[in-house]
Amino acid sequence: MFRENSRSPQETTTATPSRSDGEEVEEHSTVPRNPSPTPKTNSEVLGSMDTLVSLAKVQRDQAETFRMWAAQFQTFKNNVMKFMDQTSDVLQKNEKKITTLQRVVRKIASDMDE
């Protein structure tokens, strides 16, 4: 996620100077991080638009991450519920076996007493 965010400002900076072909070489050689201040007429607006675009990309990435986490959590929850159901089924079967064995032992004990 961080690599994409670090790439997105570079993509916007390469897109901005490509409009003015003569200034592209100078901007990349002198100031690679801040090409938007060079066009003096729209520098504040372009800077704010770049910020908004990068924030929108971050929000989309976060939303996708949360959707992925929610799907994984739902899968995990379903697996836990299945495991609990299986465990309770096994416990119920074992409890039935125990009660049956207790009845058999009582019957044998009563038969031995007679």
C-alpha positions as CSV (number, residue, x, y, z in Angstrom):
1,M,0.0,0.0,0.0
2,F,2.8,2.4,0.8
3,R,4.6,1.7,-2.5
4,E,1.4,2.6,-4.4
5,N,1.0,5.8,-2.5
6,S,4.7,6.7,-3.1
7,R,4.2,6.0,-6.8
8,S,1.0,8.0,-7.2
9,P,2.6,11.4,-6.5
10,Q,5.4,10.6,-9.0
11,E,2.8,9.7,-11.6
12,T,1.0,13.0,-11.0
13,T,4.3,14.9,-11.1
14,T,5.2,13.3,-14.4
15,A,1.8,14.0,-15.8
16,T,1.9,17.7,-14.9
17,P,5.3,18.6,-16.6
18,S,4.4,16.6,-19.7
19,R,2.0,19.5,-20.6
20,S,5.0,21.8,-21.0
21,D,7.6,19.9,-22.9
22,G,10.4,22.5,-22.4
23,E,10.2,22.5,-18.7
24,E,10.1,18.7,-18.2
25,V,13.9,18.2,-18.3
26,E,14.6,21.1,-16.0
27,E,12.1,20.1,-13.4
28,H,13.3,16.5,-13.1
29,S,17.0,17.5,-13.0
30,T,16.7,20.3,-10.4
31,V,13.7,19.6,-8.2
32,P,12.3,16.0,-8.6
33,R,10.0,16.2,-5.6
34,N,8.1,19.5,-6.2
35,P,7.4,20.1,-9.9
36,S,4.0,21.8,-9.2
37,P,5.5,25.1,-7.9
38,T,7.2,25.7,-11.3
39,P,3.9,26.6,-13.1
40,K,3.3,29.7,-11.1
41,T,-0.3,30.3,-12.2
42,N,-1.8,27.0,-11.0
43,S,0.7,25.9,-8.4
44,E,-1.7,26.1,-5.4
45,V,-4.6,24.6,-7.2
46,L,-2.5,21.8,-8.7
47,G,-0.9,21.1,-5.3
48,S,-4.3,20.8,-3.6
49,M,-5.7,18.7,-6.4
50,D,-2.7,16.4,-6.2
51,T,-3.3,16.1,-2.4
52,L,-7.0,15.4,-2.9
53,V,-6.2,12.8,-5.6
54,S,-3.7,11.0,-3.4
55,L,-6.0,11.2,-0.4
56,A,-8.8,9.7,-2.5
57,K,-6.4,6.8,-3.5
58,V,-5.5,6.2,0.1
59,Q,-9.2,6.1,1.1
60,R,-9.9,3.6,-1.8
61,D,-7.0,1.5,-0.6
62,Q,-8.2,1.6,3.0
63,A,-11.8,0.8,1.9
64,E,-10.5,-2.2,-0.1
65,T,-8.4,-3.3,2.8
66,F,-11.4,-3.1,5.2
67,R,-13.6,-5.1,2.7
68,M,-10.9,-7.7,2.5
69,W,-10.6,-7.9,6.3
70,A,-14.4,-8.1,6.6
71,A,-14.5,-11.0,4.2
72,Q,-11.7,-12.8,6.0
73,F,-13.3,-12.2,9.3
74,Q,-16.6,-13.6,8.0
75,T,-14.8,-16.7,6.7
76,F,-13.0,-17.1,10.1
77,K,-16.3,-16.7,12.0
78,N,-18.0,-19.3,9.8
79,N,-15.2,-21.7,10.3
80,V,-15.3,-21.2,14.1
81,M,-19.0,-21.7,14.1
82,K,-18.7,-25.0,12.1
83,F,-16.0,-26.2,14.5
84,M,-18.1,-25.4,17.5
85,D,-21.1,-27.3,16.0
86,Q,-18.9,-30.3,15.2
87,T,-17.4,-30.2,18.7
88,S,-20.8,-30.0,20.3
89,D,-22.0,-32.9,18.1
90,V,-19.1,-35.0,19.2
91,L,-19.7,-34.1,22.9
92,Q,-23.3,-35.1,22.6
93,K,-22.5,-38.4,21.0
94,N,-19.9,-39.1,23.7
95,E,-22.4,-38.1,26.4
96,K,-24.9,-40.6,24.9
97,K,-22.3,-43.3,24.9
98,I,-21.4,-42.5,28.5
99,T,-25.0,-42.7,29.7
100,T,-25.5,-46.0,27.7
101,L,-22.3,-47.4,29.4
102,Q,-23.6,-46.3,32.8
103,R,-26.9,-48.1,32.2
104,V,-25.0,-51.2,31.1
105,V,-22.8,-51.1,34.2
106,R,-25.8,-50.6,36.5
107,K,-27.6,-53.5,34.8
108,I,-24.5,-55.7,35.2
109,A,-24.2,-54.7,38.8
110,S,-27.8,-55.4,39.6
111,D,-27.6,-58.8,37.8
112,M,-24.5,-59.6,39.9
113,D,-26.3,-58.7,43.1
114,E,-29.2,-61.0,42.4
